[in-house]
């Protein structure tokens, strides 16, 4: 639905005044020298296997690696046997075969490399069979759901270790989203470069995320206040914009900020933000304040930032930053 309302809020132009930081280094160990075959052993629905394959496509987009096959079976081959498996193990089996536990954990990946950090020989990836966490990750705070855990565990199979110097799905903490951030991509490209010597992926990709890398931990975006009088201001805190292309700067990226009525989905635009130029593999995090138009019908609204334009990956073009009640 296209809003006919006049935009009452002042568009905040972020050009020049807000610093954009480059992606940092990354921790990885080992390398691949060929397509990496894994086999999922599933005892029931293929739904969860399909989700793993969908997540693997995000890593493959940066540099192609995974080839995931599937077998319906009540048992999963365990231990170092030359076959990289994806499975759902009981606590007893996880404990017996790997000396690991599901306590406080939803996924484990065990890897074997040639020498200390040589070629990756095998990785066995297991998910807690008790996990039934699947929810489309469109609002904050994210639930730590299956797709985030699968994306993270696949990162380990792609040789990446934990990374907390910037936003990354490879965080050691539980505050994640279901997309790859700059640092994830930098790490995977550097690891792949050891053997594959890939060309940088020529994509154009701006993304907006309801999350920020704080000083000591990651924080989800928040709105203040959460009940807003018509004509008053609402501050959006702690969100991030990234240019996820390793190659191209993005000229003039612009985002709309809208109120989206929670039941009807009808939208009211409250402003925009933009840059003159956004450098490749860089990000901005911060707070912006907008005015709720005085004609806004009292109701509950999602506050959503939406990228204006076309890029290679539409999955990160929209972020729900929270919900407010307008009175
Ligand atoms: Zn991990």
Boltz pocket constraint, residues with backbone or C-beta under 6 A from the ligand:
constraints:
  - pocket:
      binder: B
      contacts: [[A, 152], [A, 156], [A, 162], [A, 170], [A, 171], [A, 172]]
      max_distance: 6.0
